[in-house]
């Protein structure tokens, strides 16, 4: 039995797909960004502005390590979770990692009105998404056991494709244990 982690750029559907996938598999869902926000008592954007990206990445690394130790169900990671080698190693070791791959242009269409994502609060968000994709795509691919193109399918269609791929691989997902963080 295997726990799942979803990685990908901001807006690729990690939280929406992860939540629906966990429901479909009848396992717990954890969003690492929500765990961080609960821990810090404010939004990631506020923390980012006040403490900086390096401090946020330190906290993110702690949360990913903790989630890996209690790996169960489906975990949606933050878009930058793969930036640190220790996070990539932890994700690969404790989860079956699925990269929700999206073109920057598709992401821009989804996120153009979003004001919550700190890395996209710039004059040229599409340009920023292209930069993020160029820098992070190789890291997502290095971390992932499986790549799912998000393109234009609905969340339901993506969940169905993931479930079919898991079943085709003979993988089953770990249900929650009492010690697992949720």
N, CA, C and O of each residue as an XYZ file, in Angstrom:
728
protein
N       0.841     -1.182      0.000
C       0.000      0.000      0.000
C       0.882      1.239      0.000
O       1.939      1.260      0.631
N       0.448      2.255     -0.702
C       1.274      3.420     -0.962
C       0.521      4.713     -0.663
O      -0.663      4.837     -0.977
N       1.207      5.663     -0.062
C       0.664      7.010      0.091
C       1.015      7.784     -1.180
O       2.020      7.496     -1.831
N       0.188      8.761     -1.528
C       0.398      9.551     -2.734
C       0.745     10.985     -2.383
O       0.235     11.531     -1.404
N       1.615     11.600     -3.180
C       1.898     13.032     -3.067
C       1.767     13.632     -4.460
O       2.238     13.059     -5.443
N       1.125     14.787     -4.531
C       0.968     15.502     -5.791
C       1.918     16.691     -5.809
O       1.975     17.463     -4.853
N       2.660     16.833     -6.898
C       3.562     17.966     -7.081
C       3.208     18.653     -8.387
O       2.610     18.046     -9.276
N       3.579     19.919     -8.501
C       3.336     20.670     -9.727
C       3.334     22.153     -9.439
O       3.380     22.579     -8.285
N       3.281     22.931    -10.498
C       3.285     24.382    -10.378
C       2.026     24.895     -9.697
O       1.024     24.182     -9.636
N       2.059     26.125     -9.182
C       0.850     26.718     -8.617
C      -0.270     26.716     -9.656
O      -0.069     27.123    -10.801
N      -1.444     26.255     -9.245
C      -2.588     26.233    -10.141
C      -2.733     24.968    -10.954
O      -3.667     24.856    -11.749
N      -1.835     24.011    -10.780
C      -1.899     22.777    -11.568
C      -3.010     21.843    -11.101
O      -3.330     20.870    -11.784
N      -3.599     22.133     -9.944
C      -4.725     21.331     -9.470
C      -4.397     20.402     -8.320
O      -5.186     19.513     -7.999
N      -3.247     20.592     -7.695
C      -2.835     19.671     -6.632
C      -3.876     19.562     -5.521
O      -4.213     18.458     -5.094
N      -4.381     20.689     -5.055
C      -5.367     20.655     -3.960
C      -6.717     20.131     -4.433
O      -7.306     19.269     -3.781
N      -7.211     20.634     -5.547
C      -8.529     20.209     -6.039
C      -8.521     18.736     -6.428
O      -9.424     17.989     -6.051
N      -7.515     18.317     -7.174
C      -7.411     16.916     -7.583
C      -7.140     16.041     -6.360
O      -7.730     14.970     -6.213
N      -6.249     16.501     -5.488
C      -5.918     15.720     -4.294
C      -7.115     15.478     -3.401
O      -7.330     14.363     -2.927
N      -7.885     16.511     -3.175
C      -9.085     16.386     -2.326
C     -10.055     15.363     -2.935
O     -10.546     14.476     -2.236
N     -10.326     15.492     -4.238
C     -11.273     14.597     -4.906
C     -10.708     13.178     -5.002
O     -11.454     12.209     -4.861
N      -9.408     13.045     -5.239
C      -8.772     11.729     -5.313
C      -8.870     11.023     -3.960
O      -9.184      9.834     -3.900
N      -8.605     11.745     -2.888
C      -8.709     11.160     -1.543
C     -10.138     10.701     -1.264
O     -10.345      9.629     -0.695
N     -11.115     11.500     -1.657
C     -12.522     11.088     -1.478
C     -12.795      9.814     -2.254
O     -13.413      8.882     -1.739
N     -12.332      9.778     -3.492
C     -12.579      8.611     -4.353
C     -11.944      7.348     -3.777
O     -12.527      6.266     -3.849
N     -10.750      7.488     -3.206
C     -10.025      6.347     -2.653
C     -10.396      6.067     -1.198
O      -9.970      5.063     -0.628
N     -11.187      6.955     -0.600
C     -11.606      6.845      0.793
C     -10.403      6.810      1.741
O     -10.282      5.946      2.610
N      -9.518      7.793      1.529
C      -8.334      7.958      2.357
C      -8.255      9.426      2.779
O      -8.944     10.260      2.193
N      -7.442      9.763      3.768
C      -7.334     11.164      4.183
C      -6.612     12.015      3.141
O      -5.811     11.523      2.345
N      -6.923     13.302      3.175
C      -6.272     14.289      2.323
C      -5.589     15.314      3.208
O      -6.173     15.790      4.181
N      -4.341     15.659      2.867
C      -3.592     16.691      3.584
C      -3.016     17.649      2.556
O      -2.396     17.226      1.581
N      -3.223     18.939      2.778
C      -2.619     19.965      1.947
C      -1.471     20.549      2.774
O      -1.704     21.158      3.818
N      -0.245     20.366      2.312
C       0.904     20.807      3.115
C       0.873     22.314      3.360
O       1.311     22.772      4.416
N       0.364     23.090      2.407
C       0.271     24.540      2.620
C      -0.700     24.877      3.749
O      -0.457     25.808      4.518
N      -1.797     24.129      3.854
C      -2.741     24.369      4.950
C      -2.136     23.988      6.297
O      -2.381     24.654      7.302
N      -1.351     22.923      6.315
C      -0.660     22.532      7.546
C       0.270     23.666      7.977
O       0.335     24.014      9.156
N       0.980     24.231      7.017
C       1.895     25.342      7.327
C       1.118     26.542      7.843
O       1.505     27.144      8.845
N       0.030     26.896      7.176
C      -0.759     28.051      7.616
C      -1.314     27.855      9.022
O      -1.347     28.799      9.812
N      -1.748     26.643      9.339
C      -2.231     26.367     10.702
C      -1.098     26.542     11.700
O      -1.306     27.061     12.797
N       0.076     26.118     11.330
C       1.228     26.202     12.219
C       1.666     27.650     12.457
O       2.005     28.013     13.584
N       1.662     28.476     11.411
C       2.163     29.843     11.543
C       1.083     30.836     11.947
O       1.390     31.955     12.358
N      -0.180     30.436     11.833
C      -1.276     31.299     12.258
C      -1.570     32.471     11.341
O      -2.203     33.442     11.756
N      -1.112     32.389     10.089
C      -1.415     33.437      9.105
C      -1.301     32.812      7.719
O      -0.943     31.643      7.580
N      -1.609     33.601      6.705
C      -1.507     33.077      5.337
C      -0.039     32.944      4.940
O       0.836     33.616      5.486
N       0.202     32.066      3.983
C       1.560     31.906      3.463
C       2.027     33.215      2.849
O       3.190     33.591      2.994
N       1.131     33.905      2.169
C       1.507     35.188      1.561
C       2.011     36.169      2.618
O       3.040     36.817      2.423
N       1.288     36.282      3.743
C       1.717     37.188      4.819
C       3.074     36.758      5.377
O       3.957     37.591      5.581
N       3.237     35.458      5.623
C       4.485     34.928      6.163
C       5.629     35.198      5.194
O       6.711     35.623      5.598
N       5.379     34.945      3.909
C       6.364     35.172      2.854
C       6.835     36.619      2.875
O       8.034     36.890      2.822
N       5.882     37.551      2.953
C       6.212     38.977      2.947
C       6.981     39.383      4.202
O       7.898     40.202      4.139
N       6.603     38.807      5.338
C       7.205     39.189      6.615
C       8.550     38.496      6.849
O       9.504     39.136      7.289
N       8.631     37.207      6.562
C       9.817     36.411      6.925
C      10.723     36.077      5.742
O      11.901     35.779      5.935
N      10.185     36.121      4.509
C      10.975     35.807      3.322
C      10.836     34.364      2.880
O      10.365     33.502      3.622
N      11.263     34.128      1.641
C      11.109     32.797      1.059
C      11.975     31.750      1.754
O      11.522     30.623      1.953
N      13.202     32.091      2.128
C      14.093     31.099      2.749
C      13.484     30.546      4.043
O      13.498     29.338      4.277
N      12.958     31.434      4.867
C      12.324     31.001      6.126
C      11.099     30.129      5.851
O      10.865     29.140      6.545
N      10.316     30.506      4.828
C       9.163     29.688      4.453
C       9.623     28.304      3.999
O       9.029     27.299      4.389
N      10.667     28.241      3.184
C      11.150     26.940      2.676
C      11.671     26.067      3.818
O      11.544     24.844      3.756
N      12.255     26.669      4.862
C      12.681     25.901      6.035
C      11.476     25.226      6.692
O      11.508     24.036      7.006
N      10.437     25.992      6.887
C       9.226     25.470      7.512
C       8.574     24.406      6.628
O       8.114     23.376      7.120
N       8.541     24.661      5.331
C       7.977     23.694      4.380
C       8.732     22.363      4.454
O       8.119     21.296      4.411
N      10.054     22.426      4.564
C      10.871     21.211      4.646
C      10.530     20.414      5.908
O      10.457     19.186      5.869
N      10.321     21.115      7.024
C       9.934     20.434      8.268
C       8.603     19.711      8.094
O       8.460     18.556      8.497
N       7.633     20.392      7.495
C       6.304     19.805      7.316
C       6.364     18.600      6.379
O       5.738     17.577      6.659
N       7.095     18.698      5.285
C       7.199     17.570      4.350
C       7.846     16.369      5.023
O       7.412     15.235      4.821
N       8.884     16.611      5.822
C       9.525     15.505      6.550
C       8.549     14.851      7.514
O       8.508     13.625      7.619
N       7.763     15.657      8.217
C       6.769     15.111      9.155
C       5.699     14.313      8.419
O       5.325     13.224      8.855
N       5.211     14.844      7.313
C       4.188     14.134      6.541
C       4.747     12.825      5.990
O       4.032     11.826      5.907
N       6.015     12.831      5.616
C       6.645     11.610      5.123
C       6.741     10.535      6.187
O       6.557      9.353      5.898
N       7.028     10.939      7.419
C       7.138      9.957      8.507
C       5.791      9.307      8.814
O       5.751      8.151      9.234
N       4.693     10.025      8.614
C       3.370      9.474      8.879
C       2.580      9.271      7.605
O       1.352      9.357      7.614
N       3.278      9.000      6.498
C       2.655      8.967      5.175
C       1.402      8.103      5.120
O       1.424      6.906      5.404
N       0.312      8.759      4.745
C      -0.963      8.077      4.565
C      -1.835      8.902      3.635
O      -1.794     10.132      3.668
N      -2.615      8.235      2.813
C      -3.573      8.934      1.979
C      -2.937      9.736      0.867
O      -1.982      9.293      0.230
N      -3.487     10.944      0.636
C      -3.064     11.813     -0.457
C      -2.586     13.144      0.129
O      -3.279     13.754      0.942
N      -1.399     13.587     -0.288
C      -0.837     14.863      0.152
C      -0.649     15.759     -1.061
O      -0.031     15.356     -2.046
N      -1.183     16.979     -0.989
C      -0.904     18.006     -1.991
C       0.211     18.876     -1.435
O       0.108     19.396     -0.324
N       1.272     19.032     -2.207
C       2.401     19.844     -1.763
C       2.304     21.242     -2.343
O       1.544     21.479     -3.282
N       3.065     22.162     -1.791
C       3.180     23.489     -2.374
C       3.993     23.410     -3.655
O       4.769     22.473     -3.847
N       3.817     24.394     -4.535
C       4.485     24.373     -5.829
C       5.998     24.340     -5.754
O       6.647     23.810     -6.656
N       6.580     24.899     -4.690
C       8.035     24.933     -4.557
C       8.607     23.838     -3.681
O       9.790     23.875     -3.342
N       7.798     22.872     -3.311
C       8.262     21.823     -2.398
C       9.452     21.051     -2.942
O      10.240     20.510     -2.166
N       9.599     20.989     -4.259
C      10.689     20.207     -4.850
C      12.001     20.975     -4.948
O      12.996     20.427     -5.421
N      12.024     22.217     -4.516
C      13.230     23.030     -4.675
C      14.408     22.520     -3.853
O      15.560     22.680     -4.255
N      14.135     21.921     -2.730
C      15.219     21.416     -1.877
C      15.424     19.917     -2.100
O      14.462     19.149     -2.112
N      16.678     19.506     -2.276
C      16.951     18.083     -2.493
C      16.389     17.186     -1.383
O      15.903     16.092     -1.668
N      16.449     17.627     -0.144
C      15.928     16.813      0.963
C      14.436     16.565      0.802
O      13.952     15.476      1.111
N      13.705     17.561      0.322
C      12.268     17.380      0.093
C      12.020     16.375     -1.029
O      11.151     15.511     -0.916
N      12.784     16.494     -2.105
C      12.620     15.554     -3.220
C      12.899     14.132     -2.747
O      12.168     13.201     -3.085
N      13.955     13.976     -1.969
C      14.301     12.644     -1.452
C      13.202     12.103     -0.542
O      12.815     10.940     -0.656
N      12.706     12.938      0.350
C      11.659     12.518      1.281
C      10.379     12.150      0.532
O       9.748     11.135      0.830
N      10.005     12.969     -0.427
C       8.796     12.675     -1.203
C       8.933     11.345     -1.933
O       8.031     10.510     -1.870
N      10.045     11.141     -2.621
C      10.235      9.886     -3.380
C      10.297      8.670     -2.461
O       9.823      7.592     -2.819
N      10.876      8.843     -1.288
C      11.040      7.717     -0.372
C       9.731      7.301      0.300
O       9.520      6.118      0.566
N       8.857      8.263      0.573
C       7.676      7.970      1.389
C       6.358      7.981      0.635
O       5.327      7.594      1.185
N       6.379      8.420     -0.625
C       5.141      8.554     -1.385
C       5.322      8.043     -2.807
O       6.441      7.960     -3.315
N       4.218      7.707     -3.434
C       4.177      7.558     -4.883
C       3.851      8.962     -5.383
O       2.744      9.458     -5.175
N       4.819      9.600     -6.043
C       4.698     11.016     -6.398
C       4.129     11.159     -7.808
O       4.618     10.555     -8.762
N       3.086     11.974     -7.908
C       2.439     12.243     -9.185
C       2.638     13.719     -9.517
O       2.255     14.600     -8.746
N       3.237     13.972    -10.667
C       3.465     15.333    -11.143
C       2.286     15.728    -12.021
O       2.066     15.139    -13.079
N       1.532     16.727    -11.578
C       0.447     17.272    -12.384
C       1.072     18.340    -13.279
O       1.242     19.487    -12.867
N       1.407     17.953    -14.494
C       2.137     18.812    -15.420
C       1.161     19.695    -16.184
O       0.204     19.208    -16.785
N       1.416     21.002    -16.155
C       0.572     21.986    -16.824
C       1.435     22.975    -17.595
O       2.521     23.340    -17.145
N       0.958     23.404    -18.739
C       1.648     24.444    -19.510
C       1.463     25.787    -18.802
O       0.397     26.045    -18.242
N       2.476     26.637    -18.819
C       2.348     27.946    -18.173
C       1.135     28.745    -18.665
O       0.506     29.463    -17.887
N       0.811     28.620    -19.946
C      -0.332     29.362    -20.496
C      -1.651     28.880    -19.888
O      -2.537     29.688    -19.608
N      -1.785     27.560    -19.683
C      -2.993     27.020    -19.032
C      -3.079     27.511    -17.593
O      -4.152     27.875    -17.112
N      -1.945     27.516    -16.917
C      -1.918     27.981    -15.529
C      -2.289     29.459    -15.447
O      -3.024     29.872    -14.551
N      -1.784     30.240    -16.374
C      -2.090     31.661    -16.371
C      -3.595     31.893    -16.510
O      -4.161     32.744    -15.824
N      -4.239     31.138    -17.396
C      -5.690     31.277    -17.568
C      -6.420     30.972    -16.258
O      -7.410     31.624    -15.927
N      -5.926     29.979    -15.517
C      -6.565     29.607    -14.244
C      -6.284     30.612    -13.137
O      -7.126     30.826    -12.265
N      -5.104     31.231    -13.164
C      -4.634     32.025    -12.023
C      -4.616     33.530    -12.243
O      -4.223     34.268    -11.340
N      -5.018     34.000    -13.390
C      -4.814     35.422    -13.703
C      -5.475     36.380    -12.719
O      -5.059     37.534    -12.618
N      -6.498     35.928    -11.989
C      -7.162     36.806    -11.018
C      -6.826     36.442     -9.571
O      -7.383     37.026     -8.641
N      -5.923     35.487     -9.375
C      -5.569     35.003     -8.037
C      -4.595     35.975     -7.378
O      -3.562     36.308     -7.957
N      -4.918     36.427     -6.178
C      -4.023     37.345     -5.453
C      -3.394     36.680     -4.226
O      -2.717     37.350     -3.446
N      -3.606     35.385     -4.046
C      -3.112     34.692     -2.854
C      -1.725     34.082     -3.030
O      -1.072     33.756     -2.039
N      -1.268     33.924     -4.254
C      -0.006     33.234     -4.498
C       1.134     34.248     -4.567
O       1.217     35.013     -5.528
N       2.021     34.268     -3.557
C       3.036     35.314     -3.474
C       3.977     35.381     -4.668
O       4.383     36.474     -5.064
N       4.330     34.254     -5.243
C       5.292     34.267     -6.337
C       4.698     34.817     -7.633
O       5.434     35.100     -8.578
N       3.365     34.972     -7.685
C       2.730     35.466     -8.906
C       2.281     36.918     -8.797
O       1.629     37.437     -9.703
N       2.626     37.567     -7.702
C       2.253     38.979     -7.526
C       3.342     39.854     -8.142
O       4.056     40.577     -7.447
N       3.444     39.766     -9.464
C       4.456     40.490    -10.231
C       3.787     41.151    -11.431
O       2.624     40.875    -11.726
N       4.518     42.021    -12.121
C       3.969     42.746    -13.272
C       3.599     41.806    -14.425
O       2.635     42.066    -15.145
N       4.361     40.711    -14.608
C       4.129     39.776    -15.710
C       3.960     38.355    -15.161
O       4.910     37.572    -15.178
N       2.754     38.015    -14.672
C       2.554     36.684    -14.094
C       2.792     35.539    -15.089
O       3.313     34.492    -14.704
N       2.419     35.722    -16.360
C       2.664     34.666    -17.343
C       4.165     34.447    -17.517
O       4.625     33.307    -17.582
N       4.921     35.530    -17.593
C       6.374     35.401    -17.680
C       6.936     34.691    -16.459
O       7.836     33.860    -16.574
N       6.401     35.023    -15.293
C       6.847     34.375    -14.055
C       6.524     32.887    -14.082
O       7.348     32.072    -13.668
N       5.331     32.517    -14.565
C       4.964     31.100    -14.670
C       5.894     30.367    -15.638
O       6.259     29.214    -15.406
N       6.267     31.033    -16.706
C       7.208     30.415    -17.657
C       8.565     30.195    -16.993
O       9.193     29.154    -17.189
N       9.020     31.177    -16.204
C      10.286     31.031    -15.478
C      10.206     29.881    -14.463
O      11.113     29.054    -14.370
N       9.105     29.850    -13.709
C       8.925     28.781    -12.717
C       8.909     27.418    -13.397
O       9.524     26.470    -12.910
N       8.205     27.321    -14.522
C       8.133     26.050    -15.246
C       9.519     25.618    -15.710
O       9.898     24.458    -15.548
N      10.276     26.552    -16.287
C      11.621     26.217    -16.766
C      12.520     25.732    -15.629
O      13.292     24.789    -15.801
N      12.417     26.373    -14.478
C      13.269     26.020    -13.344
C      12.807     24.752    -12.630
O      13.631     23.948    -12.196
N      11.491     24.573    -12.507
C      10.973     23.493    -11.664
C      10.597     22.215    -12.405
O      10.605     21.137    -11.811
N      10.268     22.314    -13.689
C       9.847     21.118    -14.418
C      10.859     19.976    -14.291
O      10.449     18.841    -14.047
N      12.163     20.228    -14.445
C      13.119     19.123    -14.278
C      13.088     18.529    -12.863
O      13.296     17.327    -12.691
N      12.830     19.367    -11.855
C      12.791     18.877    -10.468
C      11.529     18.045    -10.218
O      11.575     17.027     -9.527
N      10.404     18.486    -10.786
C       9.168     17.696    -10.666
C       9.365     16.335    -11.331
O       8.968     15.306    -10.785
N       9.979     16.339    -12.507
C      10.196     15.086    -13.246
C      11.152     14.159    -12.487
O      10.965     12.943    -12.474
N      12.168     14.739    -11.860
C      13.115     13.950    -11.062
C      12.422     13.306     -9.862
O      12.760     12.189     -9.471
N      11.467     14.004     -9.289
C      10.793     13.551     -8.078
C       9.670     12.562     -8.370
O       9.410     11.657     -7.577
N       9.012     12.735     -9.500
C       7.784     11.990     -9.792
C       8.021     10.536    -10.178
O       8.995     10.190    -10.846
N       7.097      9.707     -9.732
C       7.018      8.331    -10.200
C       6.125      8.261    -11.437
O       6.244      7.349    -12.255
N       5.229      9.242    -11.558
C       4.255      9.275    -12.653
C       3.956     10.730    -13.003
O       3.885     11.587    -12.122
N       3.783     11.000    -14.291
C       3.428     12.345    -14.768
C       2.036     12.281    -15.385
O       1.747     11.409    -16.204
N       1.182     13.212    -14.982
C      -0.166     13.322    -15.536
C      -0.307     14.709    -16.130
O      -0.179     15.709    -15.423
N      -0.568     14.771    -17.421
C      -0.784     16.044    -18.104
C      -2.163     16.560    -17.718
O      -3.161     15.859    -17.892
N      -2.224     17.782    -17.195
C      -3.520     18.303    -16.772
C      -4.284     18.939    -17.919
O      -5.504     18.789    -17.990
N      -3.613     19.640    -18.816
C      -4.280     20.227    -19.967
C      -5.628     20.832    -19.633
O      -5.728     21.700    -18.766
N      -6.661     20.376    -20.317
C      -7.994     20.913    -20.114
C      -8.987     19.948    -19.471
O     -10.140     20.336    -19.287
N      -8.612     18.704    -19.114
C      -9.595     17.808    -18.507
C     -10.127     18.362    -17.187
O      -9.459     19.141    -16.507
N     -11.320     17.952    -16.850
C     -11.923     18.346    -15.578
C     -11.207     17.643    -14.431
O     -10.458     16.689    -14.640
N     -11.449     18.125    -13.227
C     -10.881     17.492    -12.035
C     -11.315     16.029    -11.982
O     -10.504     15.147    -11.701
N     -12.584     15.776    -12.249
C     -13.091     14.401    -12.233
C     -12.374     13.505    -13.226
O     -12.053     12.358    -12.913
N     -12.119     14.023    -14.429
C     -11.415     13.234    -15.447
C      -9.971     12.964    -15.020
O      -9.448     11.876    -15.260
N      -9.333     13.938    -14.396
C      -7.961     13.736    -13.912
C      -7.920     12.682    -12.813
O      -7.036     11.826    -12.795
N      -8.877     12.751    -11.904
C      -8.943     11.758    -10.824
C      -9.133     10.369    -11.421
O      -8.460      9.421    -11.016
N     -10.035     10.245    -12.373
C     -10.272      8.947    -13.010
C      -9.010      8.428    -13.687
O      -8.699      7.241    -13.590
N      -8.282      9.305    -14.369
C      -7.046      8.897    -15.034
C      -6.002      8.429    -14.020
O      -5.299      7.448    -14.263
N      -5.899      9.119    -12.897
C      -4.938      8.730    -11.859
C      -5.326      7.389    -11.246
O      -4.473      6.520    -11.069
N      -6.592      7.216    -10.924
C      -7.059      5.958    -10.334
C      -6.798      4.803    -11.301
O      -6.319      3.744    -10.894
N      -7.111      5.008    -12.577
C      -6.883      3.955    -13.570
C      -5.395      3.616    -13.665
O      -5.028      2.444    -13.752
N      -4.538      4.640    -13.648
C      -3.097      4.396    -13.714
C      -2.604      3.645    -12.487
O      -1.772      2.744    -12.594
N      -3.124      4.022    -11.309
C      -2.725      3.326    -10.081
C      -3.158      1.865    -10.121
O      -2.390      0.963     -9.786
N      -4.402      1.649    -10.538
C      -4.905      0.274    -10.625
C      -4.110     -0.529    -11.645
O      -3.802     -1.700    -11.421
N      -3.778      0.110    -12.773
C      -2.996     -0.562    -13.809
C      -1.598     -0.925    -13.342
O      -0.996     -1.877    -13.840
N      -1.080     -0.162    -12.381
C       0.251     -0.427    -11.831
C       0.212     -1.395    -10.661
O       1.253     -1.837    -10.173
N      -0.994     -1.722    -10.214
C      -1.128     -2.604     -9.064
C      -0.897     -1.904     -7.740
O      -0.699     -2.565     -6.721
N      -0.917     -0.567     -7.733
C      -0.717      0.180     -6.489
C      -2.046      0.387     -5.779
O      -3.073      0.636     -6.411
N      -2.009      0.279     -4.474
C      -3.163      0.668     -3.667
C      -2.674      1.713     -2.683
O      -1.487      1.767     -2.363
N      -3.586      2.538     -2.208
C      -3.222      3.677     -1.374
C      -3.383      3.340      0.095
O      -4.340      2.675      0.492
N      -2.427      3.812      0.907
C      -2.436      3.556      2.338
C      -3.593      4.306      3.003
O      -3.718      5.521      2.852
N      -4.431      3.582      3.731
C      -5.463      4.286      4.507
C      -4.834      4.925      5.731
O      -3.681      4.649      6.063
N      -5.592      5.775      6.395
C      -5.066      6.471      7.571
C      -4.760      5.498      8.691
O      -5.474      4.519      8.906
N      -3.672      5.793      9.405
C      -3.386      5.074     10.628
C      -3.571      6.064     11.766
O      -3.508      7.271     11.533
N      -3.797      5.595     12.991
C      -4.035      6.530     14.083
C      -2.894      7.517     14.300
O      -3.127      8.618     14.797
N      -1.668      7.149     13.939
C      -0.524      8.032     14.188
C      -0.280      9.017     13.035
O       0.560      9.909     13.155
N      -1.004      8.861     11.926
C      -0.755      9.709     10.759
C      -1.264     11.125     10.978
O      -2.365     11.313     11.496
N      -0.464     12.138     10.585
C      -0.940     13.515     10.703
C      -1.985     13.816      9.628
O      -1.773     13.525      8.451
N      -3.080     14.384     10.027
C      -4.132     14.711      9.054
C      -4.725     16.071      9.341
O      -5.625     16.515      8.627
